[in-house]
Amino acid sequence: MQTALKLALSLVIILVCTQIGKRIPSLGGLLATMPLTGVIVMVWLYMDRPGDFGLLTRYTQGALWGILPSILFFLTAFMGFKRGFPLHLVLPASFGVWLLGALVHQWLLRS
């Protein structure tokens, strides 16, 4: 039941951001990238392992430094769309750049 609730809440958040994004794209983008999802995951982690602040510390550290690969993803997408590239080219390029950033992210956090 708890997994179903998590799934439903996540779906509602995505749908709300999508609907807002149709009307006010910049606000939809802001809402989709705000710490809302991070907070939800933080709460779920805490509920699953109350008092495990080591887990929460590692999670927030990963989220904090994970902002950089996400910026690379959106920067690549922005530049691709600005140049008029179609979605089917922009998304793989953006994910590829994000993946490289994420690999560096994980390597740096393990060092």
C-alpha positions in Angstrom: 0.0 0.0 0.0 2.8 2.4 0.8 4.4 1.9 -2.6 1.1 2.6 -4.3 0.7 5.8 -2.3 4.2 6.9 -3.3 3.5 6.1 -6.9 0.2 8.0 -6.9 1.8 11.0 -5.2 4.6 11.0 -7.8 2.2 10.8 -10.6 0.0 13.6 -9.3 3.1 15.9 -9.0 4.2 15.1 -12.6 0.7 15.7 -14.0 0.3 19.0 -12.1 3.6 20.2 -13.4 2.7 19.1 -16.9 -0.7 21.0 -16.8 0.9 24.1 -15.4 3.7 23.8 -18.0 1.1 23.9 -20.8 -0.2 27.2 -19.5 2.9 28.8 -18.1 6.0 26.9 -19.4 8.5 28.8 -17.2 6.5 28.1 -14.0 6.0 24.4 -15.0 9.8 24.1 -15.4 10.4 25.8 -12.1 8.0 23.5 -10.3 9.3 20.4 -12.0 12.9 21.1 -10.9 12.2 22.5 -7.5 13.2 20.4 -4.4 9.7 19.0 -4.2 10.7 15.6 -5.5 13.9 15.7 -3.4 11.8 16.4 -0.3 9.4 13.6 -1.0 12.3 11.1 -1.4 13.8 12.5 1.8 10.6 11.9 3.7 10.2 8.4 2.3 13.8 7.5 3.2 13.2 8.9 6.7 9.9 6.9 7.0 11.6 3.7 5.9 14.6 4.2 8.2 13.8 6.7 11.0 16.8 8.2 12.6 19.3 7.1 10.0 20.8 10.5 9.5 23.8 9.0 7.8 21.6 7.9 5.0 19.9 11.3 4.8 23.3 13.0 4.9 24.6 10.9 2.0 21.3 11.4 0.1 21.4 15.2 0.4 25.1 15.3 -0.5 24.3 13.3 -3.7 21.3 15.6 -4.4 23.3 18.7 -3.8 26.2 17.8 -6.2 23.7 16.1 -8.6 22.4 19.6 -9.4 25.4 20.0 -11.7 24.7 17.1 -14.1 21.0 18.3 -14.2 22.1 21.8 -15.1 24.2 20.2 -18.0 21.1 18.3 -19.1 18.9 21.4 -19.3 21.6 23.5 -20.8 22.1 21.0 -23.6 18.3 20.8 -24.1 18.0 24.6 -24.1 20.8 25.1 -26.6 19.4 22.3 -28.8 15.9 23.7 -28.9 17.2 27.2 -29.3 18.9 26.0 -32.5 15.7 24.4 -33.7 16.8 20.7 -33.2 13.9 18.2 -32.9 13.0 16.5 -29.7 14.3 13.1 -30.9 17.8 14.6 -31.2 17.7 16.9 -28.2 16.7 14.3 -25.7 19.5 11.7 -26.4 22.1 14.5 -26.6 20.9 15.9 -23.2 20.8 12.5 -21.6 24.2 11.7 -22.9 25.7 14.9 -21.4 23.8 14.2 -18.2 25.1 10.7 -18.1 28.7 11.9 -18.5 28.1 14.4 -15.7 26.5 11.8 -13.5 29.5 9.4 -14.0 31.9 12.2 -13.0 29.5 13.0 -10.1 29.6 9.4 -8.8 33.4 9.1 -9.3 34.0 12.3 -7.3 31.7 11.3 -4.5 33.5 8.0 -4.2 37.0 9.5 -4.2 
